[in-house]
């Protein structure tokens, strides 16, 4: 079979070569493109003849899938797959797998980092200490004793819960899909979403982007939050009505936010309302992006390819 990796995986070429060696030893061909492209025509050209395509988080649209009759597997080295033309893949009986789990620690740690930045004004303090006229010290808040509302208690949500517990926070949770037995062992109380929003000092999102979760945190839901509460989103941008979030911040209806994901991938348009919002820390979708996570991601992705080539596909997305 012909396996093509269409974009870099943020690891060295030597790591890619090492991970690809079992594919070659098994008699398959491996082609690697180490420069990213988002051009559909170029993606189609790179994909020609491939049985297995490996990508990361750049779009792989329906029109590209349609042009490759040989395609059997789209191996996504990422957790979410909403950037892939899933409908067209289904029409062509093309499997899709992902690398869920590689960034659990990384995303959980950034969540904590955003809370600390919002609470302790770290970014603001860095700017002000460099200013010509230092305005003086400012007072922050602590995580200890706060109620943290986790929306989603999958693997990333639970990793985040453990970190918050280490800070001495109380954890409550809401999950549309299931109750995690591990959450109950940790003493996490489940409740309806509206109740969670009303009770929590910190609301943190850890759910996938689905038709049922798009726009979940709406203007109406934001109005349920305390004026002293903060919102953290390291999940998917469209889960939140970000225009409504910007309004809530600017009007003082919530105290702050830490946002790593948006309605589009960075760069963000200049007129995007969150860019002008008060008391918000923005990071450019880097929750998953650590050295350790990238190496683990690459290993999982190549393991997925080998499993498919051996007739034992794994981590298949079924929706």
Secondary structure, DSSP 8 states (H G I E B T S, - for coil): -EEEE-S--SS-HHHHHHHHHHHHHTT-EEEE--S----HHHHHHHHTT-SEEEE-SS-B-HHHHHT-TT--EEEESSS--TTB-HHHHHHTT-EEE--TTTTHHHHHHHHHHHHHHHHHTHHHHHHHHTSSS---------STT-EEEEE--SHHHHHHHHHHHHHT-EEEEE-SS---HHHHHTT-EE--HHHHHHH-SEEEE-----TTTTT-B-HHHHTTS-TT-EEEE-S-GGGB-HHHHHHHHHTTSS-EEEE---SS-SS--TT-GGGG-SSEEE--S-TT--HHHHHHHHHHHHHHHHHHHTT---SB---
